[in-house]
Amino acid sequence: MEKIRVVVVDDHPIFREGVASILGAEADVEIVGQGVSTEDALVLTREHLPDVLILDINIPGEGGIKAAETIAASFPVVKIIVLTGSDDEDNVVAALKAGAHAYVLKGVAARELNAILHTVYLGEGYVSPSLAANLLSEMTSTHKQKNSLQDGFEELTERERQILELIAQGTSNKEIGQKLFLTEKTIKHYVTNILQKLHVRNRVQAALLAQEKTRPRSSASIPDR
């Protein structure tokens, strides 16, 4: 069985070791390194080239956002999950802009964290539901400076609308391709066009906009403790 190789960086030993223990107990997950600082995140990533890096924003050194930015630029194959106690909207946007694939609050339950890990490993993005409304508000405000949300959706072709709806449902590129009888490479091309037309940076933002436009957001699956 091919295991998901994970590095965990957090300066609180009990929390870090707890995350490592919980995820490491999964048959298909291997914790290959643990650290406490920005420097540790960079060194461990360079040394192990993990599939997924989990880190907090508030770590010693230049911080988790700077670490994410550097690692995303130097090691784009590594998927980054920000796992933090900060629900500050600016941090959410900054982390996603830096290259993080997911932004998760530390109130997450163990089984949901495991599910998020697997989701991110497969190439999808994630933002804790409790943060989605604020993030959507920020995105919509920025988006309106360039174009209206309505106009952005009107620019989409019928096929792009179909793909966007599937993205909003959490469907991966591979699964979308299977549903529509298209190659994964073709789907990636469509997704790039969709992001450009909607003036958003990633799939998470596109999904949030689609959910706001077409239907109420699904209920949160990740309760705070």
C-alpha positions in Angstrom: 0.0 0.0 0.0 1.3 3.4 -1.0 1.3 5.6 2.1 0.7 9.3 2.3 3.9 10.8 3.7 3.2 13.6 6.2 5.3 16.3 8.0 3.7 18.1 11.0 5.1 21.4 12.2 3.6 23.1 15.3 5.4 24.6 18.4 3.0 23.0 20.9 4.3 19.5 21.6 1.2 18.0 22.9 -0.9 19.2 20.0 1.7 18.3 17.4 2.3 14.8 18.8 -1.4 14.3 19.1 -2.0 15.1 15.4 1.0 12.9 14.4 -0.4 10.0 16.6 -3.9 10.3 15.2 -2.9 10.5 11.6 0.0 8.0 11.9 -2.5 5.4 13.2 -4.1 5.3 9.8 -2.9 2.3 7.7 -2.1 4.5 4.7 -0.4 7.4 6.5 3.2 7.7 7.5 4.5 10.6 9.6 8.0 11.2 8.3 8.9 14.3 10.3 7.9 16.7 13.1 9.1 20.2 13.7 8.4 23.4 15.6 9.5 26.3 13.5 9.6 27.9 10.0 13.2 26.6 9.6 12.1 23.1 10.6 9.3 23.2 8.0 11.8 24.1 5.3 14.4 21.6 6.4 12.0 18.7 6.8 10.3 19.4 3.5 13.7 19.6 1.7 14.8 16.4 3.4 11.7 14.2 3.1 9.7 15.9 0.3 6.5 14.8 1.9 3.1 14.4 0.1 1.5 16.7 2.7 2.8 19.3 5.1 0.6 20.3 8.1 1.7 23.5 9.8 0.4 26.2 12.1 0.5 29.9 11.2 2.0 31.0 14.6 5.3 29.1 14.6 8.7 30.5 15.6 10.7 32.2 12.9 9.0 33.9 10.0 5.7 32.1 10.6 3.6 29.5 8.8 2.4 31.7 6.0 6.0 32.6 5.0 6.9 28.9 5.2 3.9 28.0 3.0 4.9 30.6 0.4 8.5 29.4 0.3 7.6 25.8 0.1 4.9 26.2 -2.4 7.3 28.0 -4.7 10.3 25.6 -4.2 8.4 22.3 -3.8 5.0 22.7 -5.6 4.5 18.9 -5.4 4.1 19.2 -1.6 0.5 19.9 -0.6 0.1 22.3 2.4 -2.6 22.2 5.1 -2.6 25.1 7.5 -4.0 23.8 10.8 -4.4 26.7 13.2 -6.4 28.3 15.9 -6.6 31.6 14.0 -10.0 32.4 12.4 -8.8 35.8 11.2 -10.1 36.3 7.7 -6.8 38.0 6.6 -4.9 35.0 7.6 -7.2 32.7 5.6 -6.7 34.8 2.4 -3.0 35.2 3.0 -2.5 31.4 3.5 -4.4 30.5 0.4 -2.6 33.2 -1.6 0.7 31.8 -0.3 -0.1 28.4 -1.7 -1.8 26.5 1.1 -4.3 23.9 -0.2 -6.4 23.9 2.9 -7.1 26.1 5.9 -8.4 24.2 8.9 -9.2 25.3 12.5 -7.8 23.4 15.4 -11.3 22.6 16.6 -11.5 19.9 13.9 -12.4 16.4 15.0 -9.9 13.6 14.4 -11.9 11.7 11.8 -12.6 14.9 9.8 -8.9 15.9 9.9 -8.1 12.5 8.4 -10.7 13.0 5.7 -9.3 16.4 4.9 -5.8 15.0 4.7 -6.9 12.5 2.1 -8.9 15.1 0.2 -5.9 17.4 -0.1 -3.7 14.5 -1.0 -5.9 13.9 -4.0 -5.5 17.5 -5.1 -8.6 19.2 -3.7 -8.8 22.3 -1.6 -10.6 22.9 1.7 -11.6 25.7 4.0 -13.3 25.1 7.4 -17.0 25.8 6.9 -17.2 28.3 9.7 -14.7 30.5 7.8 -16.3 30.2 4.4 -18.8 33.0 4.8 -16.2 35.6 5.7 -13.9 34.4 2.9 -16.7 34.5 0.4 -17.5 38.1 1.5 -13.9 39.1 1.0 -13.6 37.4 -2.4 -16.9 38.9 -3.7 -15.9 42.4 -2.6 -12.5 42.0 -4.5 -14.2 40.4 -7.5 -16.7 43.2 -7.9 -13.8 45.7 -8.4 -13.0 43.9 -11.6 -16.3 42.6 -12.7 -19.7 41.7 -11.3 -20.2 38.1 -10.1 -23.2 37.8 -12.4 -21.0 38.8 -15.4 -18.3 36.3 -14.4 -20.8 33.5 -14.5 -22.3 34.7 -17.7 -18.9 34.4 -19.4 -18.9 30.6 -18.6 -19.8 28.2 -21.3 -22.3 25.5 -20.7 -19.6 22.9 -20.3 -17.7 25.2 -17.9 -20.9 25.7 -15.8 -21.3 21.9 -15.7 -17.7 21.4 -14.5 -18.0 24.3 -11.9 -21.1 22.6 -10.5 -19.1 19.4 -10.0 -16.2 21.3 -8.4 -18.7 22.8 -6.0 -19.7 19.3 -5.0 -16.1 18.4 -4.1 -15.5 16.3 -7.2 -11.9 15.8 -8.2 -10.6 16.5 -11.8 -10.2 12.7 -12.3 -13.8 12.1 -11.2 -15.1 14.9 -13.3 -13.3 13.5 -16.4 -14.9 10.1 -15.8 -18.3 11.6 -15.5 -18.0 13.7 -18.6 -15.9 11.2 -20.6 -13.0 13.7 -20.9 -9.3 13.3 -20.0 -8.1 14.7 -16.7 -5.8 17.0 -18.7 -8.8 18.5 -20.5 -10.6 19.0 -17.2 -7.6 20.9 -15.9 -7.7 23.2 -18.9 -11.3 23.9 -18.3 -10.7 24.6 -14.6 -8.0 27.1 -15.5 -10.4 28.9 -17.8 -13.1 28.9 -15.1 -10.8 30.4 -12.5 -9.7 33.2 -14.9 -13.3 34.1 -15.8 -14.4 34.2 -12.2 -11.3 36.1 -11.1 -10.5 33.7 -8.3 -7.2 32.0 -7.4 -8.1 28.4 -6.7 -10.8 25.7 -6.7 -11.8 26.4 -3.2 -12.8 30.0 -4.0 -14.5 28.9 -7.3 -16.5 26.4 -5.3 -17.6 28.9 -2.7 -18.7 31.3 -5.4 -20.6 28.6 -7.2 -22.3 27.5 -4.0 -23.3 31.1 -3.2 -24.7 31.6 -6.7 -26.6 28.3 -7.2 -27.6 26.9 -3.8 -27.2 27.3 0.0 -23.9 25.9 1.3 -24.1 22.4 2.7 -24.0 22.1 6.5 -20.7 22.1 8.2 -19.1 18.7 8.6 -16.3 19.8 11.0 -17.6 20.7 14.4 -15.4 22.7 16.9 -14.7 20.9 20.1 
